Amino acid sequence: MNLEGSNAVQILLLVGSISLIPALLFCVTGFTRILIVLGFVRAGLGTQTTPPNQVLVGMALFLTLFVMGPTLDEVKDRAIEPALAGKISTLEAIDRGQAPMREFMFKQTRKSDLQLFIRLGKVENPRIQRDIPTRVLIPAFIISELKTAFQIGFLVFLPFLIIDLVVSATLMSLGMIMLPPVFISLPFKILLFVLVDGWALITKSLVLSFG
């Protein structure tokens, strides 16, 4: 009975840990930044549910895989393949695998955010990056990603806002107060976005922002 109970607990813990893996991966990759910026694009266009959430999430996921490609390849070469070949233990594979991910996060994390969580985590005088625990690095990385995403999102949203203001002011000067400005501004925003190849520009800017 004790053995069965122990197995049940292990299975429960395994299922719970598997359910946390997607959230963990999204928090240590560029997924958050990419998805937020794409959300700003849709909000700026004013198309509400177009593209739908499923399309934005799918696009963000594959862009994340593209951006994280070199890092994930390094994780595979240094940790996954040796572990599958039985050359290293699971714990050693985890230790090796997190090194490339930590390096990626350090590159994208602002020093101010890192210092904030070092103080909050009460980490005493870290001299090198290895001295900073992953539990401190991850929240600092997330905060930095949110800041970067909102900065890019503001720059993306600004041209659409200007179009809305111009259309609104024009309608008011013509005395057409009862006509919602969105009826006029929406076609112009979509036309402008298509003419400048907006999706390609947004994608290029997102990929280069991780450089």
N, C-alpha and C positions, 0 to 999 in steps of 0.2 A: 504493500500500500504506500509505503514511504517513497519507494522507487517510482511508482506511478505518479504520485503527487509531485515529485521532483521533476519528472519529465513534463508534466502538465505546465509547471511554472516556467520551465525552460522554453517550451513551445510558445507560451504566452509572451515571454520576454522577446523571443525571436520575432513574432508577428508584430509586436509593438515597435521594435527597432526598425523593422522593414518599412513600417508606415511612416517613420520619421525620416527615412533616407531622402525622399524627394524634397521635403522642406529644408533639410540640411544642405543638399546640393544646391538648391536655389539660393541659399543664404551665403554660400562661399564661392559663387560664380557671378558672372555678369548678368544673370537673368533679371534681377530686380531692376537694374538700370535700364535695360532694354525694354522691358515691359512697361515701365512708367513713362518712358519717352514716347512709346507707341500710343499709350493712353492719352498723352498730351496732344499728339497729332490728331487723333480722332476727336478730342474735345475742341481743338482749334478749328477743325473743319466744320464742326457742328452737325455731324451726321448721326450722332447719338449711338445707334447700334450697328453702324456700318463703318468699318468691318466689325463683325461680331466678335465677342470675347474669345470664342474658340479659335478664330483665325489669328487674333493678336497673340494669344498664348502660344499657339503653334509656331508662329513666326518668331516670337521671342525665344522659344526653345531651340529652334534650329540655328538662329543667329548666335545663341549662346554656345552651342556645340561648335560652330565655326570659329568663334572668338577663342574658346577654350581648347581648341584642337591641339596646339603645341603642348599645353600643360597636361592635358589628358593623355597624350602620347607618352609624355615623360613618366606619368604615373603608371601607365601600362608597362613600360619598359623596366622601370625601377622596382615596381612592387607586384603588380598583378601577375605578369608572366613568370617571374621567379617563384611566386607563391604557388601557382598552379603546377609548376614543374617540381614542387617539393623541395626546392633549394633553400627556402627561408620559411620561418614560421609565420602564422597569421599575425601575431603581434609585431613582428619585425616588418611585415608587409604594410601594416597600418602606419608604422613609424616612417617607413620609406615613402609611402604614398602621400602622406600629408606634407612632406617637404616641398614638392612643387606647388601644391595648393597654397601653402603659406607664403611662398615666394611671390605668387601671383597676387595674393591679398595685400602683401606689404607694398607692392608697387602701386596699387590702387587706393591705398589708405592714406589719408592726410595725417601729417605728424600731430596736428592739434587734436584730432579725434583719438589717435593712438595714445597720446599723453593723457587725455581725459580718462580713458578706461584703465590706463596704468595706475592713475591715482585712485579711481574707484575700486579697482581690484587689489589695491595696496601691494603692488609689486615693487619690491625694494630695488632701486637703482639698476635697472637692466642696462647692461653695457652693449650687448649685441642683440641682434634679432632673435637669436636662439634663446635668449633669456626671457623673452616675452611669451607667456603661455598662449595656447590657441584659444582658450576661453576668453582671453582679453582681446585677441586679434579679431575674432569673428564679429563681435558687436561693433568694434571700431570700424571694420570694413563695411558693415551694413550701413552705419551712419554716413560714412563717406560716399557710399554708392547712392544713398538717398539725396545727399546734397548735390552730387554731380548730376543725377537724373533731373532734379528740379531746375538746375541751372540750364541744362540743355533744353528741358521742356519750356522754360521761359522764353528762350531764344526762338524756339519753334512756334510758340503760341503768339509771339508779338506781331508778326506780319498779319495773321488772321484777325487779331484784335484791331489793328489799324484799318483793315478793310471794313470791319463792322462799324467802327467809329465814323469813317468817311461816308458809308452808306446811310447810317443813321442821321448824320448831320445834313446830308443832301436831301433826304426825305423830309426832315423838319423844315429846311429852308423852302421846300416846294409846298409845304402845307399838307403833306400826305402823312399826317400823324397816325391815322387809323391803320395804315399799312405796316405790318410787322417787318422790321428791317431784315430779319433772317430770310424772308422770301426772296429778297433781292441779293443779299450778300452771299448766301449759300452757293448759288450757281457760279458766282465770280470766284469764290474761294476754291471750289472744286476745279474750275477751269484753270486758275493760276497754278494750282498744285499739280495738275496734269501737265501743263505746258513746261514747267520747270523740272519735270521728272522727279517729283517730290519724294516718292518712295526710295528711289535710288540715292538721292541726296541724304535722306535720313539714315538709310542703311550705311552708307559710306561714313557719315559723321559718327555713328555709333561705333562702328568697327575701329575707326581711327582713334576714338576717344580712349580706347584701351591700350594704345601704343605707348 
